[in-house]
Amino acid sequence: EGSCRAEITRLELVLSQARTSGKAVGSAPESSAARLHHQPTVQSVEQAAREADKTVETALVLARKLEAEGLDAECAAMLKKAEPPVGSQ
């Protein structure tokens, strides 16, 4: 109990630090342009970063609701899905 609260706090900090440094957090699905081996543009990279941030934010909102309801295991599972890949920070 309470481990989810700590994980929410940690993920919020990661998101905040990434925004401060201008780095993306998380990952977005591969675009059709990427699957067609097109080079990413500045705009496509920025859009992917925004989508990844939104995914993490959405997971945090859901995790907070689960944690508030005492569903720690479900909360932890939600946060695991939103966890940025190692090396992306």
N, C-alpha and C positions, 0 to 999 in steps of 0.2 A: 504494500500500500504506500502511496506517495511517490513511488518511482516515476510514475507518469508525469507528475507535477514537475519533478526535476528535469525530465526529458523535454517537456514543453518549454521550460525556462531556457534550457541549453539551446534548443532549436531556434527559439526567438532571438537569442543572442547571436547565433550563427547568421541568421537572416539579417539582423541589424548591422553586424560587422561587414557582411558582404555588400550591403547597400552603401555603407559608408565608404568602402574601398572601391565600389563600382564593379564588383565581381558578381557573377550569376551564382545562384544557389539552386541546387537540385538539377533536374534535367527535364527536358521536354521531349515528347516523341519525335522521332526522326521525321523530317519533312519530306514531301515528295521530291523536292528539288535535290535533297541530299541523296535520296535513293537513286536518283537519275545521275548522280555524280556531278551535279552542278556545284561550282564554287559558292560558298556562302558570301552574301553581301553584308555590309555593315548593318543594313536594315534587318536582314533575316536573322542575324546573330542577336541583335537587340530585341527583336520580337520573341525569339526563343528564350532569351533570358527573362523577359517579362512573364512569359507563360510559365516558366519554371518557378519563378517567385510566386505567382498566383497559385500554383499547385501546392507549394509549401504552405502558403497562407491558408488555403482552404483546409488542408490537413490539420493545421494548428487549430483552426476554429472548431472543426469536428472533434479533435482530440480534447480540447477544453470542455466541450459538452459531455463527452464520454467520461472524462475525469470527474466532472461535477456530479455525474450520476453514479459515481463509484465503480464504473466499469474500467478498472485499471488495465486489465489484460487487453480489452478492445482498444483502449487508448494507446497502449504500447504498440499494438499491431498497426494502428493508423499512422503513428509516428515513424515506424520502421519503413513504411511505404514512402514517406516523404523525405527520408534521410538522404541528404546529398551524397553522391558517390564519393568515395575516398579520393583525395587529390583534387577535388573540384574547388576547394576553398583556398 
